[in-house]
Amino acid sequence: MAPSRSILHVDMDAFYASVEQRDNPELRGKPLAVGGTSNRGVVAAASYEAREFGVRSAMPMRDALRRCPHLLRVRPRMPHYKRVSRQVFEIFRSFTPLVEGLSLDEAFLDVTASESLFGPPQDIAVAIKKQILETTSLTASVGVASNKLVAKIASDLDKPDGLTVVYPEHYASRLDPLPAAVIPGIGRETLKRLEHAGLRTVKDLREASDRVLEPVFGRYTRKTRERASGIDDRPVVPSREEKSISAEETYDEDLTTRSQMERELLRLTERTAARLRKAGLAAGTVQIKIRQSDFKTYTRQRRIQPAVNGTDSVFAIARDLLGSWLSSNPGARIRLLGVGGSDLAPAEQPDLFADSDSTTAVDEAVDRIRDRFGADVLGRARTLDR
């Protein structure tokens, strides 16, 4: 049997919304949504006051306003959230190098080897919560268990500002009463099938026969029963290889002209290419994402060799892909546009002795200025509204 591990799942409480409420006292204690401020936008995060009205992330803003007519709305400030996230992750890494980030506000920590320095895992969790509060004035909820699955479930049991420890001998008593939806991978459609089969709780999944589970889960039946029993041997992986880098935006008003579409495509390309360069990566495939006003969504992509990360190079491919799509969809009205790069590889070191590439020099200069003064301080003339 594998030795027992001590795993923490740390989840910042309503992260984007909490940062906004921290920074603006007028927003505190009020229902708040971070996201697109028009009725066509989407909720990126909701404060706990908004959640009491049923407002949730990924909900269309019009639905959120229907549930909570006095909902306050602010646009997301991603660069600011990233700065706060870096503060939080620095705290994580002061306790253990085994930190697996899941998003800006969520991570697994393996603190097994840290116990000799900092004490039992629950004490480490308390210390992390305390340092986060002192450093950022924000709260976090922590789940402590011997594996990632149960730690993540535990962190949701006492929110906000909670701490839940679930020992292996208590897995059945703590997990059994919970709804089946707490098991990762069980989505809305699967829940409907489970409901039809009379399976509503984790205990139902754990005790159900293969004859009942296999029509729903097929070859994942055994894995599902293991998860319902609190069994999970996945390690905490501190370095997660990025598979793609992209940027997309939903627009308050449909894009209806090609000049509008290309202008927005260039803006998105600038963001994507800058992220590629900052990560020291280049894309072997460039893709675009298009969503029409009727919500039909399309993707187009092209493999290229060698891989690229220059703004002009990526934009030339993205614009060509968009043009090809428009030729087959005349009169299209676009509500969402995205540009991405995949098949990522380390960017090649430019030839130090060759003549300088002016395009590369421009990109590097723009990156340096934006890193120092902010992403919105500089842009290509073509991205400006007339």
C-alpha positions in Angstrom: 0.0 0.0 0.0 1.3 3.5 -0.9 2.3 5.6 2.1 -0.3 8.2 3.2 0.1 11.6 1.8 -1.0 15.0 3.1 -2.8 17.0 0.4 -4.3 20.5 0.6 -6.7 22.0 -1.9 -6.8 25.8 -1.4 -9.5 27.7 -3.1 -9.7 31.5 -2.9 -13.3 32.6 -2.0 -15.1 34.3 -4.9 -11.7 35.5 -6.0 -12.3 38.2 -8.7 -15.4 39.5 -6.8 -13.5 39.5 -3.5 -10.6 41.5 -5.0 -13.1 44.1 -6.3 -14.8 44.4 -3.0 -11.5 44.7 -1.2 -10.4 47.5 -3.4 -13.7 49.4 -3.5 -15.4 49.7 -0.1 -18.7 50.8 -1.8 -19.0 47.2 -3.2 -18.6 45.4 0.1 -21.6 43.5 1.4 -23.5 43.9 -1.9 -24.4 41.5 -4.7 -21.7 41.9 -7.3 -20.8 40.2 -10.6 -17.5 40.5 -12.4 -17.9 40.2 -16.2 -19.3 41.8 -19.2 -21.3 44.8 -18.1 -23.9 44.6 -20.9 -26.9 42.3 -20.9 -25.0 40.1 -23.5 -22.0 39.6 -21.2 -21.3 36.6 -19.1 -20.6 36.4 -15.3 -17.0 35.6 -14.7 -17.4 35.6 -10.9 -20.1 36.4 -8.4 -19.8 37.6 -4.8 -21.4 35.5 -2.1 -24.1 38.1 -1.7 -25.0 37.6 -5.4 -24.9 33.8 -5.0 -27.7 34.0 -2.5 -29.9 35.1 -5.4 -28.7 32.2 -7.6 -26.1 34.1 -9.6 -23.3 31.9 -10.7 -20.2 32.1 -12.9 -20.6 31.4 -16.6 -24.3 32.6 -16.3 -25.4 35.0 -19.0 -25.6 38.5 -17.4 -29.2 38.9 -18.5 -30.1 35.9 -16.5 -28.1 37.2 -13.5 -30.0 40.5 -13.6 -33.3 38.7 -13.8 -32.5 36.8 -10.6 -31.0 39.9 -8.9 -32.2 43.2 -10.4 -30.0 45.3 -8.1 -26.9 43.4 -9.1 -23.8 45.5 -9.3 -21.5 44.8 -12.3 -17.8 45.6 -12.9 -15.5 44.7 -15.7 -12.8 42.1 -15.0 -9.2 43.4 -14.4 -7.2 40.3 -15.3 -3.7 41.8 -15.0 -4.6 42.9 -11.4 -6.0 39.5 -10.5 -2.8 37.9 -11.8 -0.7 40.1 -9.6 -2.7 39.1 -6.5 -2.6 35.5 -7.6 1.2 35.6 -7.7 1.2 36.8 -4.1 -0.9 33.9 -3.1 1.2 31.3 -4.9 4.3 32.7 -3.4 2.8 31.9 0.0 2.0 28.3 -1.2 5.6 27.8 -2.3 6.9 29.0 1.0 5.5 25.9 2.5 6.1 23.3 -0.3 7.6 23.2 -3.8 4.8 20.7 -4.7 2.2 23.2 -5.9 -0.1 22.3 -8.7 -2.0 25.4 -9.9 -5.4 24.8 -11.4 -6.3 28.4 -12.0 -5.4 31.8 -10.7 -7.2 31.2 -7.4 -7.0 27.4 -6.9 -4.2 24.9 -6.2 -3.3 21.5 -4.8 -0.4 21.4 -2.4 1.4 18.2 -1.3 2.7 19.0 2.2 3.7 15.5 3.2 7.5 16.4 3.4 6.7 19.8 5.0 5.2 18.4 8.2 8.6 18.0 9.9 9.1 21.8 9.5 5.6 23.2 9.9 3.6 20.6 11.8 0.5 18.5 10.9 -1.3 19.4 7.7 -4.2 21.1 9.4 -1.7 23.5 11.1 -0.1 24.2 7.7 -3.6 25.0 6.4 -4.2 27.4 9.2 -0.9 29.1 8.6 -1.5 29.4 4.9 -4.9 31.0 5.5 -3.5 33.4 8.0 -0.7 34.5 5.6 -3.1 35.0 2.7 -5.3 37.1 4.9 -2.4 39.2 6.2 -0.9 39.7 2.8 -3.9 40.2 0.6 -6.8 40.9 3.0 -8.6 38.0 1.2 -9.9 34.7 2.5 -9.4 31.1 1.3 -11.1 27.8 2.0 -8.9 24.8 2.4 -9.6 21.0 2.3 -7.2 18.6 3.8 -7.1 14.9 3.0 -4.7 12.1 1.9 -5.5 12.6 -1.8 -6.5 15.3 -4.3 -10.1 14.1 -4.9 -11.2 14.3 -1.2 -9.2 17.4 -0.5 -11.0 19.2 -3.3 -14.4 18.0 -2.2 -13.5 19.0 1.4 -12.6 22.6 0.5 -16.2 23.1 -0.8 -17.9 21.8 2.4 -17.3 25.0 4.5 -17.2 28.2 2.4 -16.3 30.9 2.6 -13.1 31.1 4.9 -13.5 27.4 5.8 -11.1 24.6 6.8 -12.2 21.0 6.5 -10.1 18.0 7.4 -11.3 14.6 6.2 -9.3 11.6 7.4 -9.3 8.3 5.5 -11.2 6.5 8.2 -14.0 9.1 7.8 -14.2 9.1 4.0 -17.4 7.0 3.9 -19.3 9.0 6.6 -18.3 12.4 5.1 -18.7 11.5 1.4 -21.7 9.2 1.4 -24.4 11.8 2.1 -23.1 14.2 -0.6 -24.8 14.6 -4.0 -23.3 12.6 -6.8 -22.3 15.8 -8.6 -19.3 16.3 -6.2 -17.5 13.6 -8.1 -15.4 15.2 -10.8 -16.5 14.4 -14.4 -20.2 14.1 -13.6 -22.0 16.8 -15.5 -25.5 17.8 -16.1 -26.4 15.1 -18.7 -24.9 12.3 -16.6 -26.8 13.6 -13.5 -30.0 13.2 -15.4 -29.2 9.6 -16.2 -28.2 8.9 -12.6 -31.4 10.5 -11.4 -33.4 8.3 -13.8 -31.5 5.2 -12.3 -32.3 6.4 -8.8 -28.7 7.2 -8.0 -28.5 10.6 -6.2 -25.7 10.4 -3.6 -22.1 9.4 -3.4 -23.2 6.4 -1.4 -25.6 5.3 -4.2 -22.6 5.3 -6.6 -20.4 3.4 -4.2 -22.9 0.7 -3.5 -24.5 0.4 -7.0 -23.8 -2.8 -9.0 -22.0 -2.8 -12.3 -25.2 -3.7 -14.0 -26.6 -0.3 -12.9 -23.5 1.8 -13.4 -22.2 0.4 -16.7 -25.0 1.9 -18.9 -24.1 5.3 -17.5 -20.3 5.2 -17.2 -19.2 2.4 -19.5 -15.5 1.7 -19.2 -15.2 4.3 -16.4 -17.5 2.3 -14.1 -14.6 1.0 -11.9 -13.0 4.5 -11.8 -16.3 6.0 -10.8 -16.8 3.6 -7.9 -13.2 4.2 -6.7 -13.9 7.9 -6.7 -17.1 7.4 -4.8 -15.1 5.4 -2.2 -12.5 8.3 -1.9 -9.8 6.4 -3.8 -7.4 8.6 -5.8 -3.7 8.0 -6.4 -3.0 11.0 -8.7 0.2 12.9 -7.5 0.5 16.6 -7.2 2.3 17.8 -10.3 4.0 21.1 -9.8 4.7 21.9 -13.4 1.8 21.7 -15.8 2.8 22.0 -19.5 0.7 24.6 -21.3 -1.0 23.0 -24.3 -2.4 26.1 -25.8 -2.4 29.9 -25.4 -5.4 32.0 -26.5 -7.4 35.1 -26.1 -11.1 35.6 -26.9 -13.7 38.2 -26.3 -17.5 38.5 -26.4 -18.8 41.8 -27.8 -21.6 44.0 -26.5 -22.6 44.6 -30.1 -22.2 42.2 -33.0 -19.3 42.7 -35.4 -20.8 43.2 -38.8 -18.1 44.6 -41.0 -14.8 43.0 -42.1 -12.8 46.0 -40.9 -14.3 45.6 -37.4 -13.6 41.9 -37.3 -10.0 42.4 -38.4 -9.4 45.1 -35.9 -10.6 43.0 -33.1 -8.7 40.0 -34.5 -5.5 42.0 -34.3 -6.2 43.1 -30.7 -6.7 39.4 -29.7 -3.6 38.4 -31.7 -1.5 41.0 -29.8 -2.6 39.5 -26.5 -2.0 35.9 -27.6 1.4 36.6 -29.2 2.6 38.5 -26.2 1.7 35.6 -23.9 3.6 33.2 -26.2 6.7 35.3 -26.1 6.5 35.8 -22.3 6.3 32.0 -21.9 9.2 31.5 -24.3 7.0 29.5 -26.6 6.0 29.5 -30.2 2.9 28.0 -31.8 3.0 25.3 -34.5 -0.7 25.7 -35.1 -2.7 29.0 -35.2 -6.5 28.8 -34.7 -9.4 31.2 -34.6 -12.8 30.8 -32.9 -15.9 32.4 -34.2 -19.4 32.5 -32.6 -22.2 34.0 -34.5 -25.1 36.0 -33.1 -27.2 32.8 -33.2 -24.6 31.1 -31.0 -23.3 28.8 -33.7 -19.6 28.3 -33.0 -16.8 27.6 -35.6 -13.1 27.0 -35.3 -10.5 27.1 -38.1 -6.8 26.3 -37.7 -3.6 25.9 -39.7 -0.4 24.2 -39.0 2.8 26.1 -39.8 6.5 25.4 -39.9 8.5 26.8 -38.3 6.5 27.7 -35.2 5.8 31.4 -34.7 5.1 33.9 -31.9 5.5 37.2 -33.7 2.3 39.4 -33.7 2.5 40.0 -37.5 3.1 36.4 -38.3 0.2 35.1 -36.1 -2.1 37.8 -37.4 -1.4 37.1 -41.0 -2.5 33.5 -40.5 -5.5 34.4 -38.3 -6.7 37.0 -40.8 -6.4 34.5 -43.7 -8.4 31.9 -41.7 -11.1 34.5 -41.0 -11.2 35.6 -44.6 -11.8 32.0 -45.7 -14.6 31.6 -43.2 -16.2 34.8 -44.2 -16.2 33.8 -47.9 -18.4 30.8 -46.9 -20.5 32.9 -44.5 -21.3 36.2 -46.1 -23.3 38.7 -44.0 -22.2 37.0 -40.7 -22.7 38.8 -37.4 -20.1 37.8 -34.9 -20.6 38.0 -31.1 -17.4 36.3 -30.0 -13.9 36.1 -31.6 -10.8 34.3 -30.4 -7.2 33.7 -31.5 -5.1 30.9 -30.2 -1.8 29.0 -30.6 -1.3 25.3 -30.0 1.3 22.6 -30.7 3.6 24.7 -28.5 7.4 24.4 -28.5 10.2 26.4 -27.0 10.8 29.5 -29.1 14.1 29.3 -31.1 16.8 31.7 -30.0 17.3 34.3 -32.8 20.6 34.4 -34.6 22.6 36.9 -32.6 24.9 37.5 -35.6 22.3 37.9 -38.3 20.8 41.2 -39.3 18.2 42.3 -36.7 14.6 41.4 -37.6 12.7 44.7 -37.3 9.4 42.9 -36.6 10.9 41.0 -33.7 12.5 44.2 -32.3 9.1 46.0 -32.4 7.4 43.1 -30.6 10.1 43.0 -27.9 9.9 46.8 -27.4 6.1 46.7 -27.1 6.3 43.8 -24.6 8.8 45.8 -22.5 6.7 48.9 -22.5 3.5 47.0 -21.6 5.2 45.0 -18.8 6.2 48.3 -17.3 3.2 50.6 -17.9 0.3 48.2 -18.5 -1.2 46.3 -21.4 -3.5 49.2 -22.5 -0.8 51.9 -22.8 0.3 50.9 -26.3 -1.3 49.4 -29.4 -1.1 49.3 -33.1 -2.9 52.1 -35.0 -5.1 49.5 -36.7 -6.6 48.5 -33.4 -7.9 52.0 -32.6 -11.6 52.8 -33.1 -12.1 55.4 -35.9 
